[in-house]
Amino acid sequence: MQYNNKNLMDMDLDILWHPCTQMKDHENLPLIPIQRAKGVYLYDFDGNRYIDAISSWWVNIFGHCNEYINKKVKEQIDNLEHVILAGFSHKPAIELAQRLVDITPKGLQKVFYADNGSSAIEVALKMSYHYHKNQGVDKKVFLSLTNSYHGETIGALSVGDVELYKQTYQPLLIDNIQTPVPKDQSLSSAKEALYQLEKILKNKGNEISAFILEPLIQGAGYMHMYHFEYLKGARELTTKYNIHLIADEIMTGFGRTGKMFACEYANITPDFICLSKGLTGGYMALSAVLTTDEIYKAFYCDYSENKAFLHSHSYTGNPIACSAALATLDIFEQDDIIQNNQKKSKYIYERMQKISKLPNVKEIRYQGMVFAIELAGYKPQDRIGLQVYRYALKHEVLLRPLGHIIYFMPPFIISEPEINRMVDVAYDAIKTLKESK
């Protein structure tokens, strides 16, 4: 059979249920089967190519089919594909754990592997609650920021605040309260939000196990951004009130914000840091939770004491995924990615200035290699994000807006001509929206 976009789309829609998708939309919206990918480009079965301006859900940081990562993954496949990590171990898991300890904030000394970002959040929440329980304290409430998103498993949903994802499942969720996120990237907003945070901690601190936040950027929360001073203050207050701080760096980690980890801007060490997405360069599902020796020791006991952390995934610490992650860290070291990203970030922001002049653009904001364009004057039922998505695909760029937020989160290897193309298509799409009103 000769495959093309149409026959593969028909086969897909007959049998697959896609994530974060209203499947009825595909009665009119083409579903695009991808045949291959290289660098920043995705290629479909009809010979079209698309700039992957969102790094395929924010994971592919060094481009598709990166030759170095490919080589390391192939070497690992010929050696060991998988082994149970309970009672056994392997070199890639050990080496990766050591390298993660070396590059994350000082004081995070223990690594617990899981399969994906949501699972990492579940691990951190359970560890925090269980730590307090092992100390003889029952603290079953979690605190998070308004407008936050931490994943879609039950625990992760519980500590999120994006109504679209959690409203249906509210009766199933664990106890959680929210504190206001800083309203913008200003220092004054950070200080006001810290004042509100301390009010909550004074009143509820003895019930709260941990405060979880996305450092600097709330990804699925419409790319909302805030000042790093809030991280400093949050660390001081959580320490003061004996509450754990969980840094969800699943999206912000591995160079996205302009530093290796967003926590570096505030020079803080959280009690837990959750990593995934860019960890393997977009190759394999893998996540890691790093925590302190103090927390680890609270679970270290004789079998009869029943304090062990009984949490597992079948593919925990998979050797192939760990090898992809090790190759990803090699590239960071070899190619001075962070400094190069800072230059590239400035170039993208400068190119975006023409977008800021469009009358339907409210604001442009950015942090490192994350760029957001907030549109104004539209209602949710206008589905302007879908209109931008359609326009961009016709012009060979993959954008996947968050409602009225158009954003760029491209692979770090994107070139200046590819940046120009990405920005120009977004500009034309937004301009076309205004002209069609």
C-alpha positions as CSV (number, residue, x, y, z in Angstrom):
1,M,0.0,0.0,0.0
2,Q,1.2,3.5,-0.9
3,Y,0.8,5.7,2.2
4,N,-0.1,9.3,2.0
5,N,-1.5,11.9,4.4
6,K,-5.1,11.1,3.5
7,N,-5.2,7.3,3.9
8,L,-3.1,7.4,7.1
9,M,-5.4,10.1,8.6
10,D,-8.4,7.9,7.8
11,M,-6.7,4.9,9.4
12,D,-5.7,7.0,12.4
13,L,-9.2,8.5,13.0
14,D,-10.7,5.0,12.8
15,I,-8.7,3.7,15.8
16,L,-6.7,6.3,17.7
17,W,-7.9,8.6,20.5
18,H,-5.4,11.6,20.7
19,P,-4.4,13.5,23.9
20,C,-5.7,17.0,24.6
21,T,-7.9,16.8,21.6
22,Q,-11.6,17.1,20.8
23,M,-11.7,14.4,18.2
24,K,-14.7,15.9,16.5
25,D,-12.5,18.8,15.4
26,H,-10.9,16.4,13.0
27,E,-14.0,16.2,10.9
28,N,-12.8,19.5,9.5
29,L,-9.2,19.8,10.8
30,P,-6.7,17.7,8.9
31,L,-4.6,15.3,11.1
32,I,-1.0,15.3,9.8
33,P,0.9,12.0,9.8
34,I,4.6,12.6,10.1
35,Q,6.9,10.3,8.1
36,R,10.3,11.5,9.3
37,A,12.0,14.5,11.0
38,K,15.4,16.1,10.9
39,G,16.7,19.2,12.8
40,V,13.8,21.6,13.3
41,Y,11.7,20.1,10.5
42,L,8.9,17.6,10.5
43,Y,8.1,15.9,7.1
44,D,4.7,14.5,6.3
45,F,3.8,11.7,3.8
46,D,2.9,14.2,1.1
47,G,6.3,15.8,1.0
48,N,5.4,18.9,3.1
49,R,7.8,20.1,5.9
50,Y,7.0,22.1,9.0
51,I,9.3,24.1,11.4
52,D,8.6,22.6,14.8
53,A,8.3,25.9,16.7
54,I,7.0,24.2,19.8
55,S,9.7,21.4,20.1
56,S,7.0,18.8,19.9
57,W,5.4,19.6,23.2
58,W,8.5,21.3,24.6
59,V,10.7,18.3,24.7
60,N,12.9,18.3,21.6
61,I,15.7,20.7,22.5
62,F,18.5,19.6,20.1
63,G,16.5,18.9,17.0
64,H,15.0,15.7,15.6
65,C,17.2,12.8,14.8
66,N,20.2,14.4,16.4
67,E,23.2,12.4,15.1
68,Y,25.0,12.3,18.5
69,I,22.0,11.3,20.5
70,N,21.1,8.7,17.8
71,K,24.6,7.2,18.0
72,K,24.4,6.9,21.8
73,V,20.9,5.4,21.8
74,K,21.9,2.8,19.2
75,E,25.0,1.8,21.2
76,Q,22.8,1.3,24.3
77,I,20.2,-0.8,22.4
78,D,22.9,-3.2,21.4
79,N,24.0,-3.5,25.0
80,L,21.0,-3.5,27.4
81,E,17.5,-2.4,26.6
82,H,15.9,-2.7,30.0
83,V,16.3,-4.2,33.5
84,I,14.2,-4.0,36.7
85,L,15.7,-1.2,38.9
86,A,14.6,-2.8,42.1
87,G,17.4,-5.0,43.3
88,F,19.4,-4.4,40.1
89,S,21.0,-1.3,38.6
90,H,23.0,-0.3,35.5
91,K,25.7,2.1,34.5
92,P,23.5,4.7,32.6
93,A,21.2,5.2,35.5
94,I,24.1,5.6,37.9
95,E,26.0,7.9,35.7
96,L,23.0,10.0,34.9
97,A,22.1,10.4,38.6
98,Q,25.6,11.6,39.4
99,R,25.6,14.1,36.6
100,L,22.1,15.4,37.6
101,V,23.3,15.9,41.2
102,D,26.3,17.7,39.9
103,I,24.4,20.2,37.8
104,T,21.3,20.9,39.9
105,P,21.2,23.3,42.8
106,K,23.6,22.4,45.6
107,G,22.1,20.1,48.3
108,L,20.0,17.9,46.1
109,Q,21.8,14.6,46.6
110,K,19.4,11.8,45.8
111,V,17.7,10.9,42.5
112,F,14.5,9.0,42.1
113,Y,13.5,8.1,38.5
114,A,10.0,7.9,37.0
115,D,8.5,7.8,33.5
116,N,7.1,11.3,32.7
117,G,6.5,14.7,34.1
118,S,3.1,14.0,35.8
119,S,4.7,10.9,37.4
120,A,7.5,13.0,38.8
121,I,5.0,15.4,40.4
122,E,3.2,12.4,42.0
123,V,6.5,11.2,43.4
124,A,7.4,14.6,44.9
125,L,3.9,15.0,46.4
126,K,3.9,11.5,47.9
127,M,7.5,11.9,49.2
128,S,6.7,15.1,50.9
129,Y,3.5,13.8,52.6
130,H,5.3,10.6,53.6
131,Y,8.3,12.4,55.0
132,H,6.1,14.4,57.4
133,K,4.2,11.2,58.3
134,N,7.5,9.4,59.1
135,Q,8.2,12.3,61.4
136,G,4.8,11.7,63.2
137,V,3.1,14.7,61.5
138,D,0.0,14.5,59.3
139,K,0.2,17.3,56.8
140,K,-2.2,16.4,53.9
141,V,-2.7,19.8,52.3
142,F,-0.7,21.1,49.4
143,L,-0.2,24.7,48.3
144,S,0.2,25.9,44.7
145,L,0.0,29.0,42.7
146,T,-3.1,30.3,41.0
147,N,-3.0,29.6,37.2
148,S,-0.6,26.7,37.7
149,Y,-0.4,23.4,35.8
150,H,1.6,20.4,37.0
151,G,0.2,17.5,34.9
152,E,-2.9,15.4,34.5
153,T,-2.7,12.5,36.9
154,I,-4.8,12.8,40.0
155,G,-2.2,14.2,42.3
156,A,-0.8,16.5,39.6
157,L,-4.2,17.7,38.7
158,S,-5.0,18.4,42.3
159,V,-2.2,21.0,42.7
160,G,-2.9,22.6,39.3
161,D,-5.3,25.5,38.8
162,V,-6.2,25.5,35.1
163,E,-9.9,24.9,35.2
164,L,-10.1,23.4,31.7
165,Y,-8.1,20.4,32.9
166,K,-9.3,19.8,36.4
167,Q,-13.0,20.9,36.7
168,T,-14.4,17.6,35.6
169,Y,-12.3,15.6,38.1
170,Q,-12.7,17.9,41.1
171,P,-14.5,15.3,43.2
172,L,-11.5,12.9,42.9
173,L,-8.7,15.4,43.8
174,I,-6.6,15.6,47.0
175,D,-6.7,18.7,49.3
176,N,-5.1,21.7,47.8
177,I,-5.2,25.5,48.3
178,Q,-3.8,28.3,46.1
179,T,-1.9,31.4,46.7
180,P,-1.8,34.2,44.1
181,V,0.8,34.1,41.4
182,P,2.7,37.4,40.8
183,K,0.6,39.3,38.3
184,D,3.5,40.1,36.0
185,Q,7.3,40.1,35.7
186,S,7.8,43.2,37.9
187,L,9.6,43.1,41.3
188,S,6.6,44.9,42.9
189,S,4.2,42.1,41.8
190,A,6.6,39.5,43.3
191,K,6.7,41.3,46.6
192,E,2.9,41.7,46.8
193,A,2.4,38.0,46.0
194,L,5.0,37.1,48.7
195,Y,2.9,39.1,51.2
196,Q,-0.1,37.0,50.3
197,L,1.9,33.8,50.5
198,E,3.0,34.6,54.1
199,K,-0.6,35.3,55.1
200,I,-1.6,31.8,54.0
201,L,1.4,30.2,55.7
202,K,0.7,31.9,59.0
203,N,-2.8,30.6,59.0
204,K,-2.4,27.2,57.4
205,G,1.3,26.3,57.7
206,N,0.8,23.5,60.2
207,E,-1.5,21.7,57.7
208,I,0.6,22.2,54.5
209,S,3.0,19.6,53.4
210,A,4.6,21.4,50.5
211,F,4.4,24.4,48.2
212,I,4.8,23.5,44.5
213,L,5.5,26.0,41.8
214,E,6.7,26.3,38.2
215,P,9.8,28.6,38.5
216,L,9.4,31.9,36.5
217,I,7.1,30.5,33.8
218,Q,3.7,28.9,34.1
219,G,3.7,26.8,30.8
220,A,0.1,25.6,30.3
221,G,-1.1,28.5,32.3
222,Y,-0.9,30.7,29.2
223,M,2.9,31.2,29.5
224,H,2.4,33.6,32.4
225,M,5.8,34.8,33.7
226,Y,7.0,36.4,37.0
227,H,10.1,37.8,38.7
228,F,12.8,35.5,40.2
229,E,12.6,37.5,43.5
230,Y,9.4,35.5,44.2
231,L,11.4,32.3,44.2
232,K,13.8,33.7,46.8
233,G,11.0,34.8,49.0
234,A,9.1,31.6,48.6
235,R,12.2,29.6,49.7
236,E,12.7,31.8,52.8
237,L,9.0,31.5,53.8
238,T,8.7,27.8,53.3
239,T,11.9,27.2,55.3
240,K,10.5,29.5,58.1
241,Y,7.2,27.6,58.3
242,N,8.7,24.1,57.9
243,I,7.0,23.4,54.5
244,H,8.7,21.7,51.6
245,L,9.3,23.6,48.4
246,I,8.8,21.6,45.2
247,A,10.2,23.2,42.0
248,D,8.5,21.8,38.9
249,E,11.2,22.4,36.3
250,I,9.7,19.9,33.9
251,M,9.3,22.5,31.3
252,T,11.7,25.2,32.5
253,G,14.7,22.9,33.0
254,F,17.6,22.2,30.7
255,G,18.2,25.7,29.3
256,R,14.7,26.9,28.5
257,T,14.8,30.0,30.7
258,G,18.3,31.1,29.8
259,K,20.0,29.2,32.6
260,M,20.2,25.4,33.0
261,F,17.5,25.6,35.6
262,A,15.2,28.5,36.5
263,C,16.0,28.1,40.2
264,E,19.5,29.4,39.4
265,Y,18.2,32.9,38.8
266,A,17.3,33.1,42.5
267,N,20.2,30.9,43.7
268,I,17.9,28.7,45.7
269,T,17.8,25.0,46.5
270,P,14.2,23.5,46.7
271,D,13.5,20.4,48.7
272,F,12.5,18.6,45.5
273,I,13.1,19.4,41.9
274,C,11.1,17.6,39.2
275,L,12.7,17.1,35.8
276,S,11.5,15.6,32.5
277,K,10.7,16.9,28.9
278,G,14.2,18.1,27.7
279,L,16.0,15.6,29.9
280,T,16.3,13.1,27.1
281,G,16.4,15.7,24.3
282,G,12.9,14.6,23.4
283,Y,13.8,11.0,22.6
284,M,12.4,8.9,25.4
285,A,10.0,9.1,28.3
286,L,12.0,9.7,31.5
287,S,11.7,11.9,34.6
288,A,13.7,12.4,37.7
289,V,13.0,13.8,41.2
290,L,16.0,15.1,43.1
291,T,15.8,15.6,46.8
292,T,18.0,16.1,49.9
293,D,19.8,13.6,52.1
294,E,17.6,14.8,55.0
295,I,14.4,13.7,53.2
296,Y,16.0,10.4,52.0
297,K,17.1,9.5,55.5
298,A,13.6,9.8,56.8
299,F,12.7,6.7,54.8
300,Y,15.9,4.7,55.6
301,C,15.0,2.1,58.2
302,D,14.7,-1.6,59.0
303,Y,12.0,-3.4,57.1
304,S,9.9,-3.9,60.2
305,E,9.5,-0.1,60.6
306,N,7.5,0.2,57.4
307,K,8.8,3.7,56.4
308,A,10.0,2.8,52.9
309,F,8.8,4.7,49.9
310,L,6.9,2.1,47.9
311,H,6.5,3.8,44.6
312,S,7.5,2.3,41.3
313,H,7.1,2.2,37.5
314,S,8.0,-0.7,35.2
315,Y,10.3,1.4,33.1
316,T,11.9,3.4,35.9
317,G,15.4,4.4,34.9
318,N,15.2,2.7,31.5
319,P,18.8,2.3,30.1
320,I,17.9,3.6,26.7
321,A,16.2,6.7,28.1
322,C,19.2,7.3,30.5
323,S,21.6,7.0,27.6
324,A,19.6,9.6,25.6
325,A,19.7,11.9,28.7
326,L,23.5,11.4,29.1
327,A,24.0,12.3,25.4
328,T,21.8,15.4,25.9
329,L,24.0,16.5,28.8
330,D,27.1,15.9,26.7
331,I,25.8,18.3,24.1
332,F,25.2,21.0,26.8
333,E,28.8,20.6,27.8
334,Q,30.4,20.4,24.4
335,D,28.5,23.2,22.6
336,D,28.1,26.0,25.2
337,I,24.4,25.8,24.7
338,I,23.4,28.2,27.5
339,Q,25.5,31.1,26.2
340,N,24.4,30.4,22.6
341,N,20.8,30.4,23.7
342,Q,21.1,33.8,25.3
343,K,22.3,35.3,22.0
344,K,19.5,33.5,20.1
345,S,16.9,34.6,22.6
346,K,17.8,38.2,22.1
347,Y,17.6,37.8,18.3
348,I,14.2,36.2,18.4
349,Y,12.9,38.9,20.7
350,E,14.2,41.6,18.4
351,R,12.6,40.0,15.4
352,M,9.3,39.8,17.3
353,Q,9.1,43.6,17.8
354,K,7.1,44.0,14.6
355,I,4.5,41.7,16.1
356,S,4.1,43.9,19.1
357,K,3.0,46.8,16.8
358,L,-0.1,44.9,15.6
359,P,-3.3,46.4,17.0
360,N,-4.6,43.1,18.3
361,V,-1.5,42.3,20.3
362,K,-1.7,43.1,24.0
363,E,1.8,42.1,25.1
364,I,4.9,40.2,24.2
365,R,6.9,38.6,27.0
366,Y,9.8,36.2,27.1
367,Q,12.2,34.4,29.4
368,G,15.2,32.7,27.8
369,M,14.0,30.6,24.9
370,V,10.3,30.9,25.7
371,F,8.3,33.6,23.9
372,A,4.6,34.5,24.3
373,I,2.4,36.8,22.3
374,E,-0.9,37.7,24.1
375,L,-3.7,38.7,21.8
376,A,-6.6,41.0,22.9
377,G,-10.1,41.6,21.8
378,Y,-11.3,38.0,21.2
379,K,-13.8,35.7,23.0
380,P,-13.0,32.0,23.7
381,Q,-15.6,30.9,21.2
382,D,-13.6,32.7,18.5
383,R,-11.0,29.9,18.8
384,I,-8.3,32.2,17.5
385,G,-5.6,29.8,18.5
386,L,-7.1,27.3,16.1
387,Q,-7.2,29.9,13.4
388,V,-3.5,30.7,13.9
389,Y,-2.7,26.9,14.0
390,R,-4.4,26.4,10.6
391,Y,-2.7,29.4,9.0
392,A,0.7,28.4,10.2
393,L,0.4,24.8,9.0
394,K,-0.5,26.0,5.5
395,H,2.7,28.0,5.7
396,E,4.9,25.2,7.0
397,V,5.2,26.1,10.7
398,L,3.9,24.1,13.6
399,L,2.4,26.5,16.2
400,R,0.0,25.2,18.8
401,P,-1.4,28.2,20.6
402,L,-2.8,28.2,24.2
403,G,-6.1,29.9,23.6
404,H,-5.3,33.6,22.9
405,I,-1.6,33.1,23.6
406,I,0.7,32.4,20.6
407,Y,4.1,31.2,21.7
408,F,7.4,30.0,20.4
409,M,9.5,27.3,22.1
410,P,11.7,26.1,19.3
411,P,14.6,23.6,19.4
412,F,17.8,25.3,20.6
413,I,19.4,24.5,17.2
414,I,17.1,26.7,15.2
415,S,18.9,29.0,12.8
416,E,18.4,32.7,12.0
417,P,16.7,32.0,8.7
418,E,14.4,29.5,10.4
419,I,13.7,32.0,13.2
420,N,12.8,34.6,10.6
421,R,10.4,32.2,8.9
422,M,8.8,31.2,12.2
423,V,8.3,34.9,13.3
424,D,7.1,36.0,9.8
425,V,4.4,33.3,9.7
426,A,3.2,34.1,13.2
427,Y,3.1,37.8,12.2
428,D,1.0,37.2,9.1
429,A,-1.3,34.8,11.0
430,I,-2.0,37.4,13.6
431,K,-2.4,40.2,11.1
432,T,-4.8,38.1,9.1
433,L,-6.9,37.6,12.3
434,K,-7.3,41.4,12.6
435,E,-8.1,41.9,9.0
436,S,-10.9,39.2,9.1
437,K,-12.7,40.7,12.1
